[in-house]
Amino acid sequence: MKVTVYNCREFDEKELFLQYEKELGMELILCKDAPTLENVHLTKGSECVNIITSKITRELMAAFHANGVKYLTTRTIGYDHIDMDAAKEFGIKVGNAPYGPNGVADYTVMLILMSIRKMKRIIERTNIQDYTLPGIQGRELQDLTVGVIGTGRIGRTVIHDLSGFGCKMIAYDLHVQEEVKQYAQYVPLEQLFAEADVITLHTPLTGASHHLINTQSIAKMKDGVVIINTARGALIDTEALISALESGKIGAAGLDVVENEFGLYYYDHKSDILNNRELSILRGFPNVTVSHHMAFYTDNCVETVVRDSLLGCKFFVEGMENPWEVN
């Protein structure tokens, strides 16, 4: 059984791939680069292709199909970077590799605390030995209402983690989870926008949720609201976010994801002029913390996604029930 692995990181994933290659009896073709039409020839003879967050277009899907690929797995929870219509057209099954919720939940709580305590400004000041206090007075979580949009595994874990801080919590999801009610009250989305001091996003990116945070929804929020996003960049209309930060309507933001990040994150661009003006603007705000889509990035996560993405391939090829298949 042969699997072509793209975006294989040598510093943390390669050793694990080689370990599971032996344990699972596979032949792996490891490529450190993202899949392109120039290197798609590496998939010839492979029934399965293993990727991460690279954009998989119809053209790439057609090339995979022409080379005999029947299963595509992504080492991520989300699969919005994959053209699912093309996968269906070419008869290619798609699988994901959900990791545990704790890493992203921990990171979310950290961004909330950093935002309400103005940690970016504090760090910048201490770096230049400015130990003054004006402008860095923070707020306490116990005095705030946190609104959680999306109560899947990660959203539920965030709610559980925040329960120890004594803050009021409200939540919104199309699917109510009984265990959430122990800590948070489900409310309509409009009510959450109106009442929350902090809004944190944990919902998948779909046609319905695209630009969920926009000019209209921001107008319904409290002045000085804090926005946290560790889910998908396109949940937020970036232009609307920038305008609201400039006006002070949004008091702070903690963003692990941004719009138009494909081809940008996980590469060294320190000598490049980036084709993402909005990201440059966001990074310039003293009340905005931006990281590069790495809330997931823990020891546990890396091992889990490598192992489970390969197990998904094995189950597919052997005709076994595959819990990671999504189409």
Rosetta blueprint (number, residue, H / E / L):
1 M L
2 K E
3 V E
4 T E
5 V E
6 Y L
7 N L
8 C L
9 R L
10 E L
11 F L
12 D L
13 E L
14 K H
15 E H
16 L H
17 F H
18 L H
19 Q H
20 Y H
21 E H
22 K H
23 E H
24 L H
25 G L
26 M L
27 E E
28 L E
29 I E
30 L E
31 C L
32 K L
33 D L
34 A L
35 P L
36 T L
37 L L
38 E L
39 N L
40 V H
41 H H
42 L H
43 T H
44 K L
45 G L
46 S L
47 E L
48 C E
49 V E
50 N E
51 I E
52 I L
53 T L
54 S L
55 K L
56 I E
57 T L
58 R H
59 E H
60 L H
61 M H
62 A H
63 A H
64 F H
65 H H
66 A H
67 N L
68 G L
69 V L
70 K L
71 Y E
72 L E
73 T E
74 T E
75 R L
76 T L
77 I L
78 G L
79 Y L
80 D L
81 H L
82 I E
83 D L
84 M H
85 D H
86 A H
87 A H
88 K H
89 E H
90 F L
91 G L
92 I L
93 K E
94 V E
95 G E
96 N L
97 A L
98 P L
99 Y L
100 G L
101 P L
102 N H
103 G H
104 V H
105 A H
106 D H
107 Y H
108 T H
109 V H
110 M H
111 L H
112 I H
113 L H
114 M H
115 S H
116 I H
117 R L
118 K L
119 M H
120 K H
121 R H
122 I H
123 I H
124 E H
125 R H
126 T H
127 N H
128 I L
129 Q L
130 D L
131 Y L
132 T L
133 L L
134 P L
135 G L
136 I L
137 Q L
138 G L
139 R L
140 E L
141 L H
142 Q H
143 D H
144 L L
145 T E
146 V E
147 G E
148 V E
149 I E
150 G L
151 T L
152 G L
153 R H
154 I H
155 G H
156 R H
157 T H
158 V H
159 I H
160 H H
161 D H
162 L H
163 S H
164 G H
165 F H
166 G L
167 C L
168 K E
169 M E
170 I E
171 A E
172 Y E
173 D L
174 L L
175 H L
176 V L
177 Q L
178 E H
179 E H
180 V H
181 K H
182 Q H
183 Y L
184 A L
185 Q E
186 Y E
187 V L
188 P L
189 L H
190 E H
191 Q H
192 L H
193 F H
194 A H
195 E H
196 A L
197 D L
198 V E
199 I E
200 T E
201 L E
202 H L
203 T L
204 P L
205 L L
206 T L
207 G L
208 A L
209 S L
210 H L
211 H L
212 L L
213 I E
214 N L
215 T H
216 Q H
217 S H
218 I H
219 A H
220 K L
221 M L
222 K L
223 D L
224 G L
225 V E
226 V E
227 I E
228 I E
229 N E
230 T L
231 A L
232 R L
233 G H
234 A H
235 L H
236 I E
237 D L
238 T H
239 E H
240 A H
241 L H
242 I H
243 S H
244 A H
245 L H
246 E H
247 S H
248 G L
249 K L
250 I E
251 G E
252 A E
253 A E
254 G E
255 L E
256 D L
257 V L
258 V L
259 E L
260 N L
261 E L
262 F L
263 G L
264 L L
265 Y L
266 Y L
267 Y L
268 D L
269 H L
270 K L
271 S L
272 D L
273 I L
274 L L
275 N L
276 N L
277 R H
278 E H
279 L H
280 S H
281 I H
282 L H
283 R H
284 G H
285 F L
286 P L
287 N L
288 V E
289 T E
290 V E
291 S L
292 H L
293 H L
294 M L
295 A L
296 F L
297 Y L
298 T L
299 D H
300 N H
301 C H
302 V H
303 E H
304 T H
305 V H
306 V H
307 R H
308 D H
309 S H
310 L H
311 L H
312 G H
313 C H
314 K H
315 F H
316 F H
317 V H
318 E L
319 G L
320 M L
321 E L
322 N L
323 P L
324 W L
325 E E
326 V L
327 N L
